[in-house]
Amino acid sequence: MLPSLHDGYPDMTKLRTLCLAGLLACAAAAPAMAFFEPPITSERDAACREVARAKVFTAPDPDGVGLYETGKRIYRACMAAAPGKVGITKASQTR
């Protein structure tokens, strides 16, 4: 017969406390880990976000700044480019 969790295991209280503390720590850190993306303001903004998402994993990162900063750099470069040169193809616009 298998013992139940309540049959004389004093360490279960410690385990429950530890699990609860871990859950609370994760809940407290969750807002800091979530990245807020502001609403899309124009067609150009939407197109540049798409370009950044498409290129972020293949773009070089010589400075070692990470994916988020690399994506922001790609987005900013796209927004600063001439209006007709957004960098997406017509095939990706028809999705």
Secondary structure as UniProt FT lines:
FT   TURN            5..6
FT   HELIX           11..33
FT   HELIX           43..55
FT   TURN            56..58
FT   TURN            62..63
FT   HELIX           67..80
FT   TURN            83..84
FT   HELIX           90..93
//
